[in-house]
Amino acid sequence: MKAVICTEHGPPEALRLLERPAPEPGAGEVRIAMRAAGVNFPDSLIIQNRYQIQPPLPFSPGSEVAGVIDAVGPGVIGFQVGDRVAAITFQGGFAEQIVVRAERVLAIPDAMPFDVAAGFTMVYGTAFYGLKQRAGLQVGETVLVLGAAGGVGLCAVELAKLMGARVIAAASTAEKLDLARSRGADEGVNYVSQDLKQAVKALTGDRGVDVVLDPVGDTLAEAAFRTLGWNGRHLIVGFAGGQIPSLPLNLPLVKGSAAIGVFWGAFTKHEPAAHLANMATLFDWYVQGKLRPHVSRRFTLAETPEAIRWVMDRKAVGKVVVTAG
């Protein structure tokens, strides 16, 4: 089989498409013939040795896949050859075949195409976990979403609106804000041409927002935290802006607000039942037409370095996927 391999830490251009033996599933594992794989910002970190969890070299990056089970190991219950599935893999997704523990696999709806499924679980799962379990979002609250046209951001716009919130989308271009509005955003702020704090202050009548969902970090984090009102919750999702910011601790004190981490991968391991319940709800909403995933670019397996670079350079809107061809 063909697989994209990281032989040394560095930029995506250092990745190589190589032939590798097809992996065989062991006890409790299934093998998936990859049809599509989602490209996520952590993929760019792990190949540079900048992620909080690192596999030994050499390895194939790629943290989520969708495809068809083509082999089942001993002791697996609930899956069989031919099943259409998606899986969170942490690594190994940018390959024609991948072995995954059965508990990391989800059956996908018949109506969901593979390219949509490959980019669905992580971004919708992260946004929903953040808004539901971490923020405890209530009907009528106001949510500010940074990076509102990105993978997690666009999902957060959809979900917050579906959960009964007023949504303020923040993004870097008018085109990205238009996309966020098409997914339910009530207001838009261009944080390149506008002052984020002042714009949100004007939109909320000085009250501030109840929740900030922040996958960007960097220089926007403190300004976004300052938009919070009393009992506000700032959801720390990631640092796509590049730098991990610092926050003056007097801000949570005087605002009575909280900075809350959203580590969805750890949540799926520590609270698997809650994770499965979340995913069941999300798949149901998709089948009902309440969610409209946006896949903006598709790359071939050989173009994986270009796909990761596209995400690193923040050119992605919605999801970017790699297909098996």
Beta strands, then each sheet from edge to edge (+ up, - down):
strand 1: 2-5
strand 2: 16-19
strand 3: 29-39
strand 4: 64-72
strand 5: 84-88
strand 6: 97-101
strand 7: 105-107
strand 8: 142-145
strand 9: 166-171
strand 10: 187-190
strand 11: 209-214
strand 12: 228-236
strand 13: 258-261
strand 14: 295-300
strand 15: 319-323
sheet 1: 1+ 2-
sheet 2: 6+ 3- 4+ 5- 7+
sheet 3: 6+ 3- 15+ 14+
sheet 4: 10+ 9+ 8+ 11+ 12+ 13+
end
